């Protein structure tokens, strides 16, 4: 069972470059989320989606974009990378929006230099 | 406004002893869920335990129990018989009703160190 798969696991970007973090889940979950975790801190929500074609901003959306064209995939796009975006990024999913745990991917460690 | 508060940045516990990790929350919703996740040094997020706002009994999962005090808006995690493998970051989190998109909001975390 794959669960939530994130790629890549590690990436180094130069300032101003762009990239897409991939996230796919094989559990037919409607709800998907992107979080970032700065060192020694909790997770902060970037964007989320409650179904294909529906996305909304979380706590820290600036500098990021998302799309949700299928139930399975929820890519996160970084445009014009900045050092402040150096972080660990987690994708997560759940079947419903309430009384269920989130399943997390293994994370992407991103450094912007 | 911060909705999840973990006031203990770091905790130490002796192996085989019990430890309580504090969590308070703030919400105006009647329906919500409270979660605890463990994050070991390897980085993955491991679900530990869940408590629904309408659950009358405190949740338990093996050595983990959640001390839910609704009137005080607290959801403390109790780990019994600590093991060396319990050394990790622990995060309390809350999901509010569906009209909030089911977002899971996390606290700052507590780093637990288990001493042999």
Interface residues (C-beta under 8 A of the other chain):
Chain A: X31 X33 X35 X40 X41 X42 X43 X44 X45 X48 X50 X56 X58 X88 X90 X92 X94 X96 X97 X98 X99 X101 X102 X104 X106 X107
Chain B: X4 X31 X33 X35 X43 X44 X45 X47 X50 X52 X91 X95 X97 X98 X100 X101 X102 X103 X104 X105 X106 X107 X108 X109
